[in-house]
């Protein structure tokens, strides 16, 4: 949570787009005995991945290697299947958002309630994610302008601002210490 040029609360998960891709790959392996690569999983996620029910379900032909015969095979996957396959990861992300909101000071939380949550990064482009988060938190949610590069631009601004740089360094040290203790 960022406010007035400073970091108020920081929480991160070691999951997002790559974890979603892994869930899609696992779904294909378990349900179709189909081995697909990360690039195909990414195409599926972008093409038919959704987090909420949609009026018109989509499908996509997927090509991979049949694990039984070793021969390339085609299968058709539906957006419903993919939504189900990634639901656990999405639920974990939403729980992290809720936890961050709980740890945000009340004055700032009320500002967030009125101005909304802004999503950034490639995961923000997952169809229906803003609607899902808005429904689960009762807070408006939108995708940042240029979500794919805004994180890099923001990091550049932090590196130019010494006060934010100190905050970021402290957060990184704390995160690394927590990561080392959890191993």
C-alpha positions as CSV (number, residue, x, y, z in Angstrom):
1,X,0.0,0.0,0.0
2,X,1.6,3.3,-1.2
3,X,0.4,6.7,0.1
4,X,1.9,10.2,-0.1
5,X,5.1,8.9,-1.8
6,X,5.8,6.3,0.9
7,X,5.2,2.6,1.5
8,X,2.6,2.1,4.2
9,X,2.3,-1.7,4.1
10,X,4.1,-4.3,2.0
11,X,3.2,-7.9,1.5
12,X,4.2,-10.2,-1.3
13,X,3.4,-13.7,-2.5
14,X,5.8,-15.9,-4.4
15,X,3.1,-16.8,-6.9
16,X,1.3,-15.2,-9.7
17,X,1.5,-15.7,-13.5
18,X,4.1,-18.5,-13.3
19,X,2.1,-20.3,-10.7
20,X,-1.1,-20.0,-12.8
21,X,0.8,-21.4,-15.8
22,X,1.9,-24.4,-13.7
23,X,-1.7,-25.0,-12.6
24,X,-2.7,-25.0,-16.3
25,X,0.1,-27.4,-17.2
26,X,-0.9,-29.7,-14.3
27,X,-4.6,-29.6,-15.4
28,X,-3.7,-30.8,-18.9
29,X,-1.4,-33.5,-17.5
30,X,-4.0,-34.8,-15.0
31,X,-7.1,-34.6,-17.1
32,X,-5.9,-35.3,-20.6
33,X,-2.5,-37.0,-20.2
34,X,-1.2,-34.1,-22.2
35,X,2.2,-32.5,-21.7
36,X,2.3,-28.8,-22.6
37,X,5.1,-26.3,-22.2
38,X,5.1,-23.0,-20.3
39,X,4.6,-21.0,-23.6
40,X,1.4,-23.0,-24.4
41,X,0.2,-22.5,-20.8
42,X,0.8,-18.8,-21.1
43,X,-1.2,-18.7,-24.4
44,X,-4.0,-20.6,-22.7
45,X,-4.0,-18.2,-19.7
46,X,-4.1,-15.1,-22.0
47,X,-6.6,-16.7,-24.5
48,X,-9.3,-18.2,-22.3
49,X,-8.2,-17.7,-18.7
50,X,-10.9,-16.2,-16.5
51,X,-11.5,-15.7,-12.8
52,X,-15.3,-15.3,-12.9
53,X,-18.1,-16.8,-14.9
54,X,-18.7,-15.1,-18.2
55,X,-21.7,-14.9,-20.4
56,X,-20.0,-16.7,-23.3
57,X,-17.5,-19.4,-22.4
58,X,-14.5,-19.7,-24.7
59,X,-12.6,-22.7,-25.8
60,X,-9.2,-23.2,-27.3
61,X,-7.5,-26.0,-29.2
62,X,-4.3,-27.0,-27.4
63,X,-1.5,-29.0,-28.8
64,X,0.9,-31.1,-26.7
65,X,2.4,-34.5,-26.4
66,X,0.2,-37.4,-25.3
67,X,2.0,-38.9,-22.2
68,X,0.8,-42.4,-23.0
69,X,1.8,-42.6,-26.7
70,X,4.4,-39.9,-26.9
71,X,2.6,-38.6,-30.0
72,X,1.5,-35.0,-30.4
73,X,-2.3,-34.6,-29.8
74,X,-4.8,-31.8,-29.9
75,X,-7.5,-31.2,-27.2
76,X,-10.0,-28.5,-26.8
77,X,-10.0,-26.8,-23.4
78,X,-12.8,-24.5,-22.1
79,X,-12.5,-21.3,-20.1
80,X,-14.6,-23.0,-17.4
81,X,-11.9,-25.7,-17.0
82,X,-9.1,-23.2,-16.8
83,X,-11.0,-21.0,-14.3
84,X,-11.4,-24.1,-12.1
85,X,-7.7,-25.1,-12.6
86,X,-6.4,-21.7,-11.4
87,X,-9.0,-21.0,-8.7
88,X,-6.8,-21.9,-5.8
89,X,-4.0,-19.5,-6.9
90,X,-6.6,-16.7,-7.5
91,X,-8.1,-17.3,-4.0
92,X,-4.7,-17.1,-2.4
93,X,-4.0,-13.8,-4.2
94,X,-7.4,-12.4,-3.0
95,X,-6.6,-13.5,0.6
96,X,-3.3,-11.6,0.4
97,X,-5.2,-8.5,-0.8
98,X,-7.6,-8.8,2.1
99,X,-4.8,-9.3,4.6
100,X,-3.0,-6.2,3.3
101,X,-6.2,-4.2,3.7
102,X,-6.6,-5.5,7.3
103,X,-3.1,-4.3,8.1
104,X,-3.6,-0.9,6.5
105,X,-4.2,2.0,8.9
106,X,-8.0,2.9,9.1
107,X,-7.7,6.4,7.7
108,X,-5.9,5.0,4.6
109,X,-8.2,2.0,4.3
110,X,-11.2,4.4,4.0
111,X,-9.3,6.3,1.2
112,X,-8.7,2.9,-0.6
113,X,-12.4,2.1,-0.2
114,X,-13.4,5.3,-2.0
115,X,-10.6,5.5,-4.6
116,X,-10.2,1.7,-5.2
117,X,-7.5,-0.9,-5.7
118,X,-5.2,-0.6,-8.7
119,X,-3.7,-3.8,-10.1
120,X,-0.4,-3.9,-12.0
121,X,1.7,-6.5,-13.7
122,X,0.7,-9.1,-16.3
123,X,-1.6,-10.9,-13.9
124,X,-3.8,-7.8,-13.8
125,X,-4.8,-8.6,-17.4
126,X,-6.4,-11.9,-16.4
127,X,-10.1,-11.6,-17.5
128,X,-12.4,-10.9,-14.6
129,X,-9.7,-10.4,-12.0
130,X,-10.8,-6.9,-11.2
131,X,-14.4,-7.9,-10.9
132,X,-13.5,-10.9,-8.6
133,X,-11.4,-8.7,-6.3
134,X,-14.0,-6.0,-6.2
135,X,-16.7,-8.6,-5.3
136,X,-14.6,-10.2,-2.6
137,X,-13.4,-7.0,-1.0
138,X,-16.4,-4.7,-1.7
139,X,-13.8,-2.1,-3.0
140,X,-13.7,-0.9,-6.6
141,X,-10.8,-2.4,-8.5
142,X,-9.2,-1.4,-11.8
143,X,-6.1,-2.2,-13.9
144,X,-3.3,0.4,-13.9
145,X,-2.5,2.2,-17.1
146,X,0.2,0.2,-18.9
147,X,0.2,-2.6,-16.3
148,X,3.1,-4.5,-17.8
149,X,5.6,-1.8,-17.4
150,X,4.3,0.4,-14.6
151,X,6.0,-1.8,-12.0
152,X,9.4,-1.2,-13.7
153,X,8.7,2.5,-14.0
154,X,7.7,2.7,-10.3
155,X,10.8,0.9,-9.3
156,X,12.9,3.4,-11.2
157,X,11.2,6.3,-9.4
158,X,11.9,4.6,-6.1
159,X,15.6,4.3,-6.9
160,X,15.7,8.0,-7.7
161,X,14.0,8.9,-4.4
162,X,16.4,8.2,-1.5
163,X,13.6,8.1,1.2
164,X,11.7,5.5,-0.7
165,X,14.9,3.7,-1.5
166,X,15.6,3.3,2.3
167,X,12.1,2.0,2.8
168,X,12.5,-0.5,0.0
169,X,15.9,-1.7,1.3
170,X,14.4,-2.3,4.8
171,X,11.5,-4.2,3.2
172,X,13.8,-6.4,1.2
173,X,16.0,-7.1,4.2
174,X,13.0,-8.1,6.2
175,X,11.6,-10.2,3.4
176,X,14.9,-12.0,3.0
177,X,15.2,-12.6,6.7
178,X,11.6,-14.1,6.7
179,X,12.4,-16.2,3.7
180,X,15.6,-17.6,5.3
181,X,13.7,-18.5,8.5
182,X,10.9,-20.3,6.6
183,X,13.4,-22.6,4.8
